[in-house]
Amino acid sequence: MHPTTTPAERLAAVRAEMTRLGLDLLIVRSTDRYLNEYVPHAESTREWLTGFTGSLGDALVAHDAAWLFVDGRYHVQADREAYLSLWTVVKNSLGVTNERACGDKLIELAKKTDATLAVGYEPERYGLSTLEAFEKQLIGFAIALRPVAPSPVEAARGLVAPTVTGRGALRVLDESTLGRTVAEKVSDIATWLKERRADALWVTKLDEIAWLTNLRGDEMAYQATFRAEALVTRAEALVHVHVAEVTEAVRAARPTVRS
């Protein structure tokens, strides 16, 4: 799908993909595969689809309706930016998360039909605890969650080149000014793993990786993180840095981190 298409054409293309996959509804989250709230605008599938540029706000697409869920920070902005001829803005009450509001809408829709609703979601954009809470909310209703990858939005939009290009080198923090060293953090996690009879912990959230490694980056606005994934074993932290250069100085300062 060409990026200059109209909002209505974008939504129609997504619905065509939903039909192809046998989905009744599709959840489009504001986050990305790194569970990052502040996704670069050009990479945000939710922004491309809805027109809403706020950092947090999830969307739900049906074949005959579409909803955008936002918290109190964005009630006014969503009305100004979203394509209101296509989208209904759901303004969450204080304390109601987008996930909870989306689940409530799904339950409302499920009560109106005798069929089981097939609901697509992007699995890489949910943390485990968030997904478990969402699934628990839907228990007892005729709703079947189906992971889809790539999502119908990505399929309709086409490939988008990452806008994060590694601007700014990784910064090594002075561990004497921090609470714990990387080695101490890995040791604490190793104890946690042993208690659960697990061998490793997979980490994708960028602020958690920055904390784990005592490193910082300047790749994206409003945050000092860097794009990476980490696997913490009982002995070490293995970090795959996706964009920024890992210099010899970084390797020397963080010998317990293998990248």
N, C-alpha and C positions, 0 to 999 in steps of 0.2 A: 504494500500500500504506500503510495507516494505521500511524503509528509505535508504537502500543500493541499491535501483533500479537505473537504468541509467537515465540520463536526458531525453532521448527520451521516455523511459517507463513512466516517471512521466508525461510528457506532453500528452502522449497517454491516460493515465488514467484520466487526467482532461478532455480531450475531450470526453471520453466515458461518464463521468458524465454530461457534457454539452448536449450531445445527449439525455441522459435519461431525462433531464429537458427541452428539446426543446429550447436550447439556441444556437444562432448563434455565439455569442461572449461573452467573460467573461472579466471583469475588475478585476485585482488583485492588490490591493493597498499595498504600503510599510508599512503603518501604522497598528496599531492594534485597538482593541475595545476601548482603552483609548486615541485614536488619538495621539499616541506617535510616534515621528519621530525615536527615537533610540530604536527599538525593539530588544530584545535579539536575537542573531543570530539563536539559535536553535529553536526559536518560529516563525521566519519570514517565512510565506508561500511564499512570493515573492522571497526570497532568495533560498528557497528549490526548487522552480520551475525554476528559471532563472540562478542561480549560482552567481548572482550579490550581493555583500555584502554591498554596500553603504547604507547610512541611508535613502536616498530618491530616489525613482525611481519606477514608476508604470508600470504594464504590461497589455497588451491586447492580449487575445488569441482568434484566429479564428480556424476553423477546418482545414485550409490549410496554415496558417501563424501565426506568433506571433511577437509582438513588445514590446520593453522595452524602456520607455521614461525616460530620465535623463537630469538634468540641467548641466550647465557648470562645476560644481565641479567634475562631474563624467564621462565626455566624454571619457577620457583615461581609467579610471578604468573599465567602463562598457565593453569596447572592450577587455580588458584583462580577465575579469572574466565571462562574460555571455557566454552561450553555443551558439556561433555564427553560428553553423550549423543549429540551431533550431530557433534562435531569430534574429530579425533585431533591432539594436540599433538606436533609434531616438534621436538625439542630439538637445535638445531644444535651440532655440536662446535666447539671453539675455532677461529676462522679461517674457518669456513664461513658464507658469507652466505646470507640468505634466498633470493636469486635462484639461487644455486648449489643449495641444498637443494630448491627448487621444481623446477629443471631435472632434478635427479637423480630426483625422484619421477615426473616426466613420462616420463623415459627408462625407468624401471622399468615404468610402465604400458604404454608403447609396445611393450615386449618381450613383453607378454602377449597381444597381439592382432595379427592380420594386417592390420587396417584402419588407415588413417591417422587419427590423432587430431586433431580440429579443436579448437584451444585458443584461446579468446578472451582478449584482454588490452586494457588501457586505454592507448592510445598516449601520451596526454598525461601519464601518470604514470611514464614512463621517460625518463631522460636518454639521449642518443644512445649514449654509450659503454657504459652499462649494458645497453641493448637489444642492441647489437652483440655484447657478450660473451655474453649469454643466447642469442642466435641461434647463435653459434659453438658453444656447448655442445651444442646440439640437432642439429647437422649429422650426417647419417648415420642418423637415426632417423625413423620415420614419424610426424612431428609437424608439423602445419601451424598456424603462429601466425596468428591473424586479429584485426586491430584492430577494436574495437567501441566506438562512441560514439553515444549514451550507453551505459554499460555495463549489463548486466542487473541489477546491484545498484541503480544509479540509477533504472532503469525500475521496479523492484519497490518501491523505497522511496518514490519520488515526489520532488517538488521540496522542497528544504530551504533555507530562507533563510540566507544567510551570517551567521555570528555575529560576524564582525569588522566593527565599525561605525566605525572611524576614531578610536578612543579615543587621545588623545595626538597632538599635532601632529608633523610631520616635524621632526627636529632636524638643524641644520646643524653639521657638525664643523669645527673650526678646522684648515684644511689645513696650517698651519705645523707642526702637531704630528703630521702623518701622513707616510707615506713619499713619496707623490706626489699631485699635484693631479689633478682630473678631466681637465683638458686633457692632462696628461702621460699618463694612462692611456689616453685615447682615441687619442693619438698612437702609443703602443705597440701598441695593437690595430690601428691603421691599417697599421702596418708588417707585422704578422702577416697581415692580410688581403691586402696586396699580394703577399707571398711565396706566398700560396696562390691568387692570382688571383681573390679573392672581393671582393664589394662591401660586404657587411655581415655582422654577427654577431648572431643572435637570442639573447637572454638571458632565461631564465625563473626561474632559481634565485634566491631572494630574498636570500641572503647575498651572492651575486655582484653583484646590483643595488645593494645597500647599499654594497659595496666600491667599485663603479664610480662611484657618485654622491657618495660621501663624505657620505651622509645616513643617518640612523637614524630608526626609528619605535618605537612602543610598542603595536602593534595586537594582538600575540599573546603568550602566556606563553612564558617561557624564551628569548626572542630579541628582538633590537633591529632587526628588519627591518620592511618595509612591503610590502603587496601591490602588485605592479606587474609590468610587462613592459618590456623594453628592446630597442632595435635600435641597434647601434653601427655607423655607417658609417665611411668613411675620414676624415670631416670632423667628425662630432659624435655625441653620444649622444641618442637620442630615447626618452624614458621615458613610458610610459602608467601613471600612478598610479591604481589602481583604487578606493581607499577614502579614504585620507588627503587632507586639503585641501592643495593646493599654494599657499602664500601668496606674496604679493609679496616678502616677505623671503627666501623660499627661491629664488624666481626671480632675485632680485638677487645672491644669494650664489653661485648656480650658473648663470651665464649660458651656459655651454657645454652645459648640459642643457636640452633642450626637452621640455616635458611637455604 
